[in-house]
Amino acid sequence: MEEVLEEFVLALRSSGVLISVAECIDAMRAVDLVGYADRQLLREALSGVLAKSSDEKQVFTITFERFFSSEGFPDPCQGIEDTSIRVDLRASDSTLTRLLVSGTPADLVMSVREGARAVDVATIGFFFQGPYIRRILHQMGLEGLNHDIEMAHGEDGAASQRRAMILELARSRLIENVKSFAGRQYTLFAGSSTEGAIEKYLRNARLSELEERDLKRIYAIIQKMLKHLNALYARRRKTSKRGQLDFKRTFRANIAFDGLMFDRMWKAKKIDRPDIIVLCDVSRSVRAVVRFLLLFLYGLNQTLVKIRSFVFCSNLVEVSDIFDRCLVEEALARILTGAETGLLMGRTDYGEVFREFGEKWLDTVTSKTTVIILGDGRNNYGDPQTEILKAIYRRCRRLIWLNPESRPLWGAGDSEMNRYLPFCHLAKECNTVRHLERVVHALLRHHSSLSSSSG
């Protein structure tokens, strides 16, 4: 029965439970003590060994019920009319025929599991359930059952024809049972890998190709990404108790001891949270992308750094308070519709936006400020006001422009990107979650390196 436990551990790992080799050994010892006869006792014993946290215990319970369930394996001959003359076994009958005629559901479950183990069903995938089903049935001896059915059809007499009919019906039910089993195995062993494939697709898909239904998944991905970046860059590190010795501070601290090194001082990096201002274009030309950019901006504001957020179309409006006090769905709805914000959803006017920012908020930009502009730079042939952007560029630490359009389109038509580029420290095509992650990673890495060098 060690194979059963190994498959169960693999199912737990596929569901995200971390299990070490030592814990596997402990689980085997626990099974040796309690056995498989008492289902409740087995579950409690394995849970105590393999599930460490409350979340893992929830996953364990669900996986245990799915893995050790016999649901979907009724007697294949159950419900057939006139079961008093079901089928008389013959000496030539195949093993599978005998199992279907005289075996119990438990025997059937064991046979299916043995067939699944022979074809390594733990590697099952969503698009490969059909081949696994055929291979399991082959391992169980479907060819022998088919032969017995053909032999019965070829014989004369009502009893032989009834035998063929009953075996055909049992075969159909068996196939349905194995299909159900394969579906459960997919849930056990391939569910998390499918989620990983979906996440990988969403990270790399163009934001303009995603739909409203993807918002929750994207937000979950962004939260996971920002949590990781927060762990890397956004912590204020305290003085270290070990590491690289700071000679100057050590000598100064020990002057009173005639130079004897009683108190050692260590070098430590101090990483401050970056000062960030974001200007986001919410016009119709970027409508398909902007909701995801705002979703990222919301997550950035809530999880990683405190930022001042502005949105614009025909004018510029600060929405920092909306991000602070509203849930994500309400915040997106208010900003995209301009409700209660004073945002004018007319022709995009980057020149007017820069002029407003220069008049009202330019003094908030300092040598510690990073300014991020999210937009396509299309100004409807108006005055681009490059001098104001130049003033922002000179005052800030970094000016980063993230453009959802492909780089070959920059400067085409009414795009003013080529005139804005000289006043950007960094300008990147940004139309996937992966692009956003790389940009923020580079931003925070740059900020932390400057903080440590200035310290």
N, C-alpha and C positions, 0 to 999 in steps of 0.2 A: 504493500500500500504506500510505499515511499513515493511512487510516481504521482499518486493522487495529491499528496502534500506538496510535492515540488510544483505541480501545476497550479495549486491554490496559491502558493507563494508568488508564482509568476503572475497570476491574475491580480494579486494585491499590488505588486510592483507596477503593473500596467495601469492601475488605478491611481498611482501616485504615492503609495505607501513605501517609505524607505525601509528596507529590510536587509540587515547585514548577514554575512555567513554565520556568525556566532548565533544570531537570533534564529536562523534556520535550524541550526543544530539543537538549540533549546526547544524549538517547536517539535522536532522529531522526538526528543525525550519526553515532551509533554504528551504526545500522541501515544507513545509506548506505555505511558502510565494510565491514561484514561480510555484509550481505544476509540473506535468509531461507532460503537453501539449506541451510546447516549449522545444524541445530537446536541442537546443543551449544554451538557458538560464539556463536550468537545469544543463548542463555540467559546465558552468562557475560558477554557484553558488556552486556546490559541490566541484569543483576544488579549489575555494577560501577557502573552509573550511577544506578540507581533505588533500590537497597536499601542503607541506611546502617548499620543495626545488625544484630546476629545474629538478633533476632526478626523484623525486616523481611525478612531473607534467607530465613528459613523460610517466611514468608507468600508471598514472591515465588516460591519454588520450587513451592509447591502451586498457586498461581494460574497460573503459567506452564504447568504440566502440564495443568491443566484447560482453559485457554484455547486452547492450541495442539494439543489432542488431537483426533484423528479417530476415536476410539473410538466405536462406535455407528453408524458409517456404512459397513456392508458393502455389497457389490453387492446391490441390491434383487432382482435376478433370480437370485442365487446359490442353488444348491440345488434349483432347479426341475427336475423330472424331464424327461428327453429334451431337454436344452438344445441339441442339434444342430438342432432346429427351433424355437428360442425364438420369435423374432418377425422377420418380414421388414419392414423399414422401408418406409413409403409416403411418397409426396410430400406427402400431406395431413396426415401426423403432426405433432402439436404439438411444441414445443421440449422440454417435459418428457418426453414419450414417447420422443423421440430420446435424451434424456439417460439415461433408465432402461434403454433397450435397448442402446445402444452406448457410453455414457459410462463413465468410471472412478469409483471411490469418491472420488478427489481432485476430479473434476469435480462430483460430487454435493455434497461439502463446500463447495466454492466457491459453488455455487448456493444452498445453504441459508444461508450467511453473507451473500451478497448480498441475499437476501430478508429476513434478520433486520436487516441494516443499513437497508433501506428502511422497515421498520416501527419502527425505533428500539428494538430489543429490550433495550437497556441499561436501559430504564425498567421492565423486567418486575417484577411483584410476585407473591407467592404465590397470591393469589386471581384473578390475571389471566393465568395461563399459557395457558388455553384459547383466549381471543381472540387471543393472540400466535401460537399454533400455527396457527390458521385463517388469520391474515393472512400469515404466512410462506408457507404452502402456496399461498395466492392469488397472492402475488408470484412464486412459482416456476412458476405456470401450471397449477394443479390443474384448472381448468375445461377446459383443452384436453385434458388426460389423460382426464378424465371423458367428454368428447365422443368421443374415440377408442375408449374402452371401449364406449360405447353403440352406436357405429357397428359395431363388431365383433359385438356381440350381435345386431344387426339383420340381419346377413348370414347366408346359408345356408352350410353346409359345415363340416366338422370343423376345418379349419385356422383359420377365423375364430373358432370357438368356443374353440379352444385359445388363440388370440391374446388373446381377451377374458379368459380365465382367467389367463393369465400376467400380463397388465397389471393385473388386479385384485389379484393376489398382490403384484406389485411396488408397487402403490399402498399396500397395507396396510403393507408393510415400510417404505415411505417415510414414512408417517405416524408409525410407531413411532420411526423415526430422528429425525424432527423433534421429537417429544415428548421424546426423550432429550436432544436438543440444547437444547430450552427448559428442561429441568430443570437442565442444567449452567449455562445462562445465569442462571437464578435463583440458583444457588449463587454464581456469580461476582459478580453485580450487586446482588442483593437480600438476600443472607445477612446482612450486617452491619446493614442497615436493619431486618430482622426481629428480630435480637437487640436492637436499640435499642427496637423497639416492645414486645418482651417485657419489657425492663428498665423501660420507662416504665409498663407495666401493673403490674408488681410494686411499683414505688415508690408507686403511688397506690391499689392494691387494699387493702381492709381485711385486716388481719393474720389475723382470724378466718376469712377465706374462703380463705386459702392452705393448701397441703397439705404433708405431710412432704417430698415430692419437690422442693418449692421452696426447701428450706433452703439448699442449696449456692448457688443463684442469689442468694438474699437475702443470704447471707454475703458473696458476691463484690461485690454492690452496696454493702453496708455498708462493706467494706474500701475500695472506691473512694471512697466518700463521706468516710470518716474520713481517708483519705490526703490528700484535698483540704483538709479542715478543718485537718488537722495542718500542712499547708504554710502556711495562712493565719494560724493562731493559736498553735500550740504551740511555736514556735521561740524560743529565748532569743537575742535579737538583740545582737550585739556593738556596741561603740562605732562610730559611723559615721565614715567618712573624708570625707564631704561631706553636704550637706543644709542644715538650718537652724542658723545660728550661735548658740551659747550664749554670750551676752555676759558674764554673771557669771563663768563658769568661765574664759573667755578672759582677762578682766581680771586675775583672780587668778593665772592661770598665767604672766602676762607682767609681774608687778610687778617682778621682778628686772631687766627690760629697760627700766625707766623708761616703761612703758606702750606701748612699741613691740610691735606684734602679730606676734611671731615664731611663736608656737604658737597655732593656732586650735583651738578646742574646739567640737564640734558636738553638737546635741541628738540624743538617741537614745532610742527606746522600749525598755524592758525588759519583756518579757512572760513572766511566770512561769506554770508549769503550774498549773492550778487544783487546789485541794484539794477532792475530791468524795467524798461518802458516798451510796451508793445503797441504798434499801430496796425490794425487789421482791416483790410478792405472787405466789405460785406456786400458789394454791388452784385448785380445780376450776372455779370460776366464771369464771376468766380463763385456763383451760388452753389454749384455742385460740389465745390471743394471746401468752401468757407465754413460749413457746419462742422466739418471734421477738424479744421484748424481751430475753430472756437472751442471744440471739445478738448483739444490738446491744450489750448490756452487755459481753459477752466481747470483741467487737471494739474497743469503747471502751477497755477495760482494756489490751488488747494493743498497740494502735496509737497512741492519742492521749494519754491521761492515765493516771496511776496512781490508782486509786480503791479505796476500801474497799467491798466488796460484801456485802450481807446479803439473805437471802431469808427469807420468813416465810409461815406459814399459821396454825397454832394457836400457834406460838412463833416466835422469831427466832433465826436462825443466821447466823454470818459464814462466807462462802464465798470470801473473797479468795484463800486459798491454792489452792483448786481452779482458779480462773481462772489462777493463776500457773503451776501445774505440769502441768495437763492440756490435752490437745488439745480442740478445740471439741466434737467429738461426745461424748467421754468426760465433759467438763465438764457438758454439757446433761443427759446421762443420769443422772449422779450427783445433780445438783441437783433434777431433776424427780421422781426416785424417792425422794429423801431418803437414798440409800445412803451410809452412813458419815458422815452429817452431823449426826444427832440431830434432824432436822426432823420435826415431828409433823404429818401430813397429815390433820387433823381439821376441825372447824369453824373458819372464819376468825375471828380475834379481833384486830382492830386495837388495841383497848384494851390487851390483854396484851402485844402487840408493842411499843407505845409505852412501856409500863411497864418492860419488860425493857431497852429501849434507854436509857431514862432512868436506870435503876439501874447499868447496866454500861458504857455508852459515851457518855453525855452529855458527859463531860469531854473527849472527843475533838473535840467541835464547838467551833470558834473563830470569830472574826470573819472569817476567811479561808475558811471552809468553806461549800461549797454542798451542800445536802441535797436529793436527788431521791428522790421516792417514786413507784413504779410500781404502781398498783393501782386497783381500782374503788371502794374505800371502803365496801364492804358488810360490816357488822360483826355480822350475825346478831342484831341488837337487843341487843347487849351494851353495856357502858359504853365510850364512845368515847375516854375519857381525853384530852379536848381540852386540859387544863391542861399535860400533858406535851408535847404538840405545840406549845403556846404557848411553853413554855420552850425548845424546840429553835429555834423561830422567832426568839426574842429573841437567842439566842446566835450563830446562823449568819449568814453574809453573805446567802444567799438560800435559800429553801425553795421547791422546785418540785415540783408534783404533776402527774403525767401519768396521765390516766385513760383506759382503753381504751373506756369507754362513751360514748355520745353525750351531750352536755350536757343535753338534756331529761330524761334518766334520773337525773341527779344529784339525790339527795335523795328519790327515789322508793323505797318499800318500806323495806328495811333499810339503804339507802345513807345514810351519815353525811357526805356530801360538803358539804352546806350548813353543817354545824357545823365542818368542817375548813377551809373556804375562808377565813375571816378570818385564819387563821394561815399562809397561803401567799402568798409574794410573786408567784407565778405559778402558775396552774392551767390546764392545757390538755387538751382532748380529744386523745388520741394513740393512733391505731389503724392508722396506715400508716407505711411507711418514710419517706415525705415529711414526715410530722408529726415524726418523730424527728429528721430532718435539720434542720428549721427550729428545733426547740427547742435542739439542741446548738449550732447556728450562733449563735443568740441568746445562749446561755449563755457561749460562748467570747468572743463579741464584747463582752458586758457585762464579762467578767472582764478582757479585755485593755484596755478603756477605763479601768477602775478602776486597773489596774496602772500605766498610763502617767500617769494624773492624780496618783496617789500618789507616783510617782517624780519 
